């Protein structure tokens, strides 16, 4: 429905159906569903709320994965080091990074000192993002940060020299 009325403290269910245009390219296409409240009456405080929900439409066809690591910066926050990796999704599907999909190994003299995993990150097609790795250890000085994207077809391994 175009409008749904829910009283104070009430609940409602809204089902949304979407279809991409007939000539849409294969892959994921994000769309925005915008829910807006309308204040009623004149005796009450008028408050308007807008809530946007991103809905991803998937179009069948040839799927392209194209993740690549671009740059790595280190920010100090007390005893923590935040390693912020700029990642670009050049593919046509939404990529979820986290778990074993993306790792960052801190290497010195050929030995892996620590392996970090990022906070969960979801990248829409053809968009950039920042994967954040938190390091709280004692390693200081220059290290080689080796970024591993899995599966390797995504972008393989890339290394950056950073100072912790």
C-alpha positions in Angstrom: 0.0 0.0 0.0 1.0 3.6 -0.5 0.1 4.4 3.1 -0.2 2.4 6.2 -1.6 3.7 9.5 -0.1 2.4 12.8 -1.4 3.8 16.1 0.9 4.8 19.0 2.6 1.7 20.4 1.2 -0.3 17.5 2.8 -2.7 15.0 2.4 -3.2 11.4 3.7 -5.4 8.6 4.7 -4.1 5.2 5.6 -6.4 2.3 7.6 -4.8 -0.5 8.0 -6.3 -3.9 10.4 -4.8 -6.5 11.3 -5.7 -10.0 14.3 -4.3 -11.9 13.8 -2.8 -15.3 13.8 -5.3 -18.2 17.2 -4.2 -19.5 19.0 -4.1 -16.1 22.5 -5.5 -16.2 23.3 -8.7 -14.3 24.3 -8.4 -10.6 23.0 -6.6 -7.6 21.2 -3.2 -7.7 20.6 -1.3 -4.5 17.2 0.5 -4.2 16.0 2.8 -1.3 12.7 2.3 0.4 11.9 5.5 2.3 9.4 5.3 5.1 8.1 8.7 6.4 5.8 9.5 9.3 3.1 12.2 9.1 2.1 14.0 12.3 -1.6 14.1 13.1 -3.6 16.8 14.9 -2.6 20.2 16.1 -2.5 19.7 19.9 0.5 17.3 19.8 4.1 18.0 19.2 4.7 17.5 15.5 7.5 15.1 14.8 8.4 13.8 11.4 10.6 10.7 11.0 12.2 9.4 7.9 13.7 5.9 7.8 15.6 4.7 4.7 16.0 1.0 4.1 18.3 -0.3 1.4 16.9 -3.2 -0.6 19.2 -5.1 -3.0 17.7 -6.5 -6.2 19.6 -9.3 -7.8 19.4 -9.7 -11.6 20.5 -13.1 -13.0 23.4 -13.3 -15.4 27.2 -13.2 -15.4 28.5 -12.4 -11.9 31.7 -10.4 -11.6 33.7 -10.2 -8.4 36.2 -7.4 -8.4 37.5 -6.4 -5.0 40.8 -4.6 -4.7 42.8 -3.1 -1.8 43.9 0.4 -2.5 45.5 2.0 0.5 46.3 1.3 4.2 46.6 3.9 6.9 47.3 3.6 10.6 45.6 5.8 13.2 46.6 5.7 16.9 43.9 5.7 19.6 45.5 5.3 23.0 47.0 1.7 23.1 45.0 0.7 20.0 46.1 1.0 16.5 43.4 1.2 13.8 44.5 0.0 10.5 42.1 1.4 7.9 42.1 -0.4 4.5 40.5 1.4 1.6 38.8 -1.3 -0.5 37.0 -0.9 -3.8 34.3 -3.2 -5.2 34.5 -3.0 -9.0 32.3 -6.1 -9.4 28.5 -6.3 -10.0 27.5 -8.0 -6.7 27.4 -7.0 -3.1 30.5 -8.2 -1.2 30.5 -9.1 2.5 33.9 -8.8 4.1 34.7 -10.3 7.5 35.5 -13.7 8.8 37.9 -15.5 6.4 37.1 -13.3 3.4 39.6 -10.6 4.4 42.7 -10.8 6.6 45.6 -8.6 7.4 48.9 -10.3 8.4 51.6 -8.2 10.2 55.0 -9.5 8.9 58.5 -8.6 9.9 61.6 -10.3 8.5 59.5 -12.9 6.7 57.7 -14.0 9.9 54.0 -13.4 10.5 53.7 -11.7 13.9 49.9 -11.4 14.0 46.9 -11.9 11.8 43.9 -9.5 12.1 40.4 -9.7 10.8 38.2 -6.6 10.2 34.9 -5.6 11.6 32.1 -6.7 9.3 31.7 -4.7 6.1 29.3 -4.9 3.2 30.2 -3.2 -0.1 27.6 -2.5 -2.7 28.6 -3.0 -6.4 30.9 -0.3 -7.8 31.5 1.4 -4.5 34.4 2.1 -2.1 34.6 1.3 1.6 37.0 1.2 4.6 37.7 -2.1 6.4 38.9 -1.4 9.9 41.3 -3.7 11.7 42.0 -3.1 15.4 45.4 -3.9 16.8 46.1 -3.8 20.6 49.4 -5.6 20.7 53.0 -4.6 21.6 54.5 -4.6 18.1 55.9 -1.2 17.2 57.9 0.2 14.4 57.8 -0.6 10.7 56.1 -3.8 9.5 54.8 -5.2 6.3 51.0 -5.5 6.3 49.9 -8.2 3.9 46.3 -8.0 2.9 44.7 -11.3 1.8 41.3 -11.2 -0.1 39.6 -14.6 -0.4 38.9 -16.3 -2.7 42.0 -15.3 -4.4 40.1 -14.5 -7.6 38.9 -11.3 -5.9 42.2 -9.6 -5.8 44.7 -11.9 -4.2 47.4 -10.5 -1.9 48.7 -7.0 -1.6 51.3 -5.6 0.8 51.8 -2.2 2.4 54.6 -0.9 4.6 53.2 0.8 7.7 54.5 2.1 11.1 52.7 0.9 14.2 
